[in-house]
Amino acid sequence: MDPAPSAVRLTVREAIHTLSSSDDCGLILHTLRFLKRYLGETEDPALPEEQEEFATVHFSAFLRCLVRKLSPVWLELSPDGQLEELWDSFFLKGPADQAFLVLMEALEGTAGPSFCLMKMAQLLANFLSQRRVAALMEEQCRPQKKPGFPLLQETLLSKVVGLPDHLGNRLQQDNLALFYPQNYFPLLGEEVVRVLQGIVDALRGGLDCSVSFVSRVLGKICIQGRQKEILDVLVPQLTALTQGSCLWQRVCWRLMEQVPDRTMEAVLTGLIEAATGRPEVLSRLLGNLVVKSKKAQFVMTQKLLFLQYQHKTRMLQSLLGYLAMDSQRRPLLVQALKELLQTWGSSSAVRHAPLAQQQYLSAAILICLAHLREPELRDSQDELLASMMAGVKCHLDSSLPTVRRLGMIVAEVISSRIHCEGPALKFQYEDDELSRELLALATPRTEGSSPIEAGGPSPAPTASETLAKTMDDGVKSANGSVPQAGPQGSDSDRDSDDEFIPYDMSGDKELKSNKAPLYVRDCLEVLTSSEDMECWEAALRALEGLVYRSPEATLEVSVELAKVLLHLEERTYVSGFEGLRRRALVAVVVTDPVRVAEYLISQFYALNYSLRQRLDILDVLTLSAQELSRPGHLKRSPQQVSCGSGAPVLATSQPDHTAGSGWRAVVEERIRSKTRRFSKGFPWRELLSSPNEFNSVAGYFFFPLIRHFDRPLVTFDLLGDDQLVLGRLTHTLGALMYLAVNTTVVVSMGKALLEFVWALRFHADIYVRRGLLSAVSSILLSVPAERLLGDLCDELLEARSWLADVAEKDVDEDCREQAVRALLLLERLKDRLPPLSH
């Protein structure tokens, strides 16, 4: 036989019947006010046992009855708004978890747009504004023995975190601003702080609490990509609360330890980003989580260091500073340094990793070195030195200047820190912003180090400020200001000339005897056999001008002169030696392009040449082709015109003309300034026009250079270790292709270059791939569109598939950008090319 129903059950059943069947406003109000006794909201509340039974058994059913009765007509039964106020109070004053679930259920099941839908949305907004979510989470943090409690928590977790999505889909254009993610999640962050405050108060009162539900809420929000919204509110407040409270710190540690493993990465990443530049904050909020949790250790010592290289340097400093702040965590810092150096010294990583990732790894290594002490480094000295030596070799072998510079900087810092007894490594590299930033990261930081404190000693004046002050004082004295009377002294003191302004000699030049040769052959003889260094330097400086002024004389000795310049070494210090030698060699190639280009290319593939000489040959060929293709490149000023005998006519040979032109210019300027004109058109300048000199010789530059790239020599292998030269060769061929625009051999050059690109398209070196993509763009810019479609259609189809793959999957950002640019150039042929097959 079933037990008799309780008084609470009978009362609720009668109330539901009354609400469902009666339209009497007074009876409805009396019924609702009587039921509020079970919420403890009246002067004569029900017994605690009855309140508990109502809350746990009957409250949800009663709220669903209220939702079913909601309508404008039903609320208008009480014109003074008492019925609507009572209706709202059951949702805002009763158990928060059940009220929240009933509201979410009603919102999802109500057809809209309608009055009922908007009424419940506004009620939910009031529910959030009155901090009822904090009450909901506090209830879940208390010890529970209900059989269905885990299922209830899972449902609440899904509804609380997914509220913006649910409401956005349901309300659409009528959505309220409070339900937007950028407004809702900061509000939820404030609620989490209130819940944690309640937990701290309960612990101080000797009560048991759990932060598991709050940890799950935090983890689910972060894994959905809303770390910034909630942690930007949560971290500053927790930072202040944990400043001087050990209990708050332990609550935060427990909060992070209870985060599920599948959401740990999202929480830690967002937390480190929110606490960027403040490792002490991470230490207070996380404690030794990285030691206790294997998942947290994997995220912080593996993923954030090796895989997620998009983070900023300050985040790295926070992460590694956190590892360095406690003795239990410092072994992880040492292990991280070892693994970072192993990856940094891997030839495969240097060859295939993106440049941004290599910079990230280098910065992480330098930050680790800044935090570790000498005894800790000494214990692993041999292992670190072995990894450093392997890494230096891989980086210096790279064809990218930035990668080589990273290797130099990191090797310098490592050798200075872990090899203190011997001389440290020293390299010469460009002092740019990247170098200064990396070296600053390696500076060991002491506790409490900070910029210049307020009120501290002012910095000493710089040399320029001192000089400016001295000159100002001298000017004042020269303008007649009376100096103060000094003490009486000797005659030598009174005759001192310290008050005079020093004469500016910064523009003076050293006078040298005029030993510059006047003929090309004389320059050749001086460069090969002269022991007079001053004469040798003068010949080198004069050679370029002599070659351009005496083309006939240059043609007689062009190949011999190119040979001398190619092998020329700097006997003594000459300012700008490499530039002088290269410009002279370019002048020789421009004067006699066919023979000299053939000679240089034959030497490029010859034995017993250094990589520097081969790179110089490629640079000279590119500059010479650029000079030959430039309009009017042979037109020189009157001071550089050569006479019939080959002797140059110097500028000083016409002093009268120079002197006479001076007063004419003054007179013309005065007339121009005194003349009034009503209108003055734009000055007309005749455009330079001349045949493209590179047209007739482009084949001599291009085809011999591309012919033998796949033939290895004893000391030179383009497809092997000499990747730097291969990369420069690809860039040179692309430049020659671009400069050959509108020439007769451009189609043949384009076809040969496409075959070259196709053979090397999967090359592992980034610099080579950049050159290949640049060459493809040069082909698309230089070869006419009709010839591309007629002669190179199949090749372009293959190239388009490859470019699309590079633009999507290449690890190097520059390669992806160049592939996209090449694809944009192909867009002009899109309508004429057949569709790409998948």
Secondary structure, DSSP 8 states (H G I E B T S, - for coil): ------HHHHHHHHHHHHHHH---HHHHHHHHHHHGGGGT-SSS---HHHHHHIIIIIHHHHHHHHHHH--HHHHTTSTTSHHHHHHHHHHHHS-HHHHHHHHHHHHHHS-SSSHHHHHHHHHHHHHHHTTHHHHHHHHHHS----TTHHHHHHHHHHHHHTHHHHHHHHHGGG--GGGSHHHHHHHHHHHHHHHHHHHHHHHHTT-----HHHHHHHHHHHHTT-HHHHHHHHHHHHHHHTSS-HHHHHHHHHHHHTS-HHHHHHHHHHHHHHTTT-HHHHHHHHTTHHHH-HHHHHIIIIIIIII-TTS-HHHHHHHHHHHHTSTTTHHHHHHHHHHHHHHHT-HHHHHHS-HHHHHHHHHHHHHHHHHS-HHHHHHTHHHHHHHHHHHHHHHHT-S-HHHHHHHHHHHHHHHHHH-TTS----------HHHHHHHHHTS---TT--S--TTS------HHHHHHHHHHHHHHHHTT----------HHHHT--TTS-----TT----------SSHHHHHHHHHH---HHHHHHHHHHHHHHHHH-HHHHHHHHHHHHHHHHH---SS--TTHHHHHHHHHHHHHHHSHHHHHHHHHHHHTSSS--HHHHHHHHHHHHHHHHHHHSTTTT---GGG-B-TTS-B--GGG-HHHHHHHHHHHHHHHHHHHH---S--------------TTTTTHHHHHHHHHHTTT---SS--TTTT-HHHHHHHHHHHHHHHHHTTT-TTHHHHHHHHHHHHHHHTT-S-HHHHHHHHHHHHHHHHHS-HHHHHHHSHHHHHHHHHHHHHHHHH-S-HHHHHHHHHHHHHHGGGTTTS-----
